[in-house]
Amino acid sequence: MSVVLVTGAATGIGGLVARALAHAGHTGYPSVRDVDGGNAAHAAELRANALESGADLHVVGLDVTAQDSADAAVRSVEERHGRLDALINNAVGAHRGNRVVGKATMDALAVTTAYQANAFGIGTVIVIPGAITEGTGT
């Protein structure tokens, strides 16, 4: 089965996808920004779900707006499983403090940042190690 990193998995679709993959027999790595701070409760919920269900699910800290955080997350997956087979990039780049905010409540700069992040991609690069050299990446 595959080892899959899911960004933006603290809540919503990302969390559901990570849990569904793990329950289907894959190794899931739901990533959570601020895993020991503002999203600690979400990370604990994901861990509790894994313990209760026996799913192969491992929460990893990842802020997709910070390259060093992305690199550290990939390294932690590789150290534990020796590989990363797939990435599901679900994260949103619009946040203020420890919460994602709706466009109706954001100021003009935040709206512009959110649009650029979601329309053109976030500035970090998450590479699946070996994907190019092993011929598995597209």
TASUL-V412835 format. One record per residue. N is the residue number from 1. RES is the residue in one small letter. PSI is psi in degrees with one decimal (none if undefined). OMEGA is omega in whole degrees, 0 to 359 (NA if undefined). D_CENTER is the distance of its C-alpha to the mean C-alpha in whole Angstrom. Layout:
N_RES_PSI_OMEGA_D_CENTER, N_RES_PSI_OMEGA_D_CENTER
This chain:
1_m_166.9_186_19, 2_s_153.8_172_16, 3_v_118.1_190_13, 4_v_129.5_174_10, 5_l_127.6_179_6, 6_v_116.9_178_4, 7_t_156.1_178_2, 8_g_44.6_187_4, 9_a_15.8_179_5, 10_a_-39.6_181_8, 11_t_178.2_171_11, 12_g_-146.0_185_12, 13_i_-42.5_180_11, 14_g_-45.8_178_7, 15_g_-40.9_179_9, 16_l_-42.2_179_12, 17_v_-45.8_180_11, 18_a_-44.8_179_9, 19_r_-41.7_180_12, 20_a_-42.1_178_14, 21_l_-45.5_181_13, 22_a_-40.3_179_14, 23_h_-23.1_178_17, 24_a_1.0_176_18, 25_g_-4.0_177_19, 26_h_164.0_173_16, 27_t_116.5_184_14, 28_g_135.3_174_10, 29_y_87.1_175_7, 30_p_128.8_179_5, 31_s_143.9_184_3, 32_v_126.5_175_6, 33_r_141.9_178_8, 34_d_50.8_187_11, 35_v_-28.5_180_11, 36_d_2.0_182_15, 37_g_-111.4_185_16, 38_g_-23.7_180_15, 39_n_16.2_182_12, 40_a_-39.3_180_14, 41_a_-38.3_178_16, 42_h_-40.9_178_13, 43_a_-41.7_179_11, 44_a_-37.7_178_15, 45_e_-42.3_177_15, 46_l_-43.2_179_12, 47_r_-42.6_180_14, 48_a_-40.5_178_18, 49_n_-41.4_180_17, 50_a_-43.8_180_16, 51_l_-43.4_182_20, 52_e_-40.3_186_21, 53_s_-14.4_184_21, 54_g_12.7_180_21, 55_a_147.8_179_17, 56_d_81.2_187_16, 57_l_128.7_184_12, 58_h_111.1_181_11, 59_v_135.7_178_9, 60_v_139.1_177_8, 61_g_133.4_180_8, 62_l_121.4_171_6, 63_d_109.8_186_8, 64_v_-8.7_177_8, 65_t_1.0_182_11, 66_a_114.9_183_12, 67_q_-40.9_181_13, 68_d_-34.0_177_14, 69_s_-42.6_178_11, 70_a_-44.2_180_9, 71_d_-42.3_181_12, 72_a_-38.4_179_12, 73_a_-45.7_179_9, 74_v_-43.1_178_10, 75_r_-42.6_182_14, 76_s_-36.5_176_13, 77_v_-46.5_180_12, 78_e_-41.1_181_15, 79_e_-35.8_183_17, 80_r_-39.5_186_16, 81_h_-6.6_178_17, 82_g_-4.6_181_18, 83_r_165.5_171_16, 84_l_117.4_186_13, 85_d_-33.0_185_14, 86_a_153.1_177_12, 87_l_129.2_172_8, 88_i_108.6_185_8, 89_n_99.4_183_7, 90_n_-5.7_187_7, 91_a_149.5_176_6, 92_v_140.5_182_10, 93_g_8.2_183_12, 94_a_108.9_176_14, 95_h_155.7_176_15, 96_r_117.2_184_18, 97_g_-126.8_181_18, 98_n_21.3_182_15, 99_r_145.5_173_15, 100_v_137.6_183_14, 101_v_148.2_179_18, 102_g_152.8_182_20, 103_k_-30.3_181_22, 104_a_-24.2_183_25, 105_t_-0.7_183_24, 106_m_151.6_174_23, 107_d_174.0_186_26, 108_a_-41.2_180_26, 109_l_-42.5_180_24, 110_a_-39.1_178_21, 111_v_-43.8_179_22, 112_t_-45.2_179_22, 113_t_-45.6_180_19, 114_a_-43.3_180_17, 115_y_-47.4_181_19, 116_q_-41.5_181_19, 117_a_-41.6_185_15, 118_n_-28.1_180_15, 119_a_-35.4_185_18, 120_f_-6.2_179_18, 121_g_152.2_178_14, 122_i_149.1_188_13, 123_g_-1.5_178_15, 124_t_157.0_178_12, 125_v_121.8_176_13, 126_i_112.7_183_10, 127_v_133.7_173_13, 128_i_111.6_184_13, 129_p_132.8_177_16, 130_g_-5.0_184_20, 131_a_-40.2_181_19, 132_i_-46.0_183_21, 133_t_-27.7_180_24, 134_e_-4.3_176_24, 135_g_18.6_181_24, 136_t_-10.8_181_21, 137_g_152.6_177_19, 138_t_none_NA_20
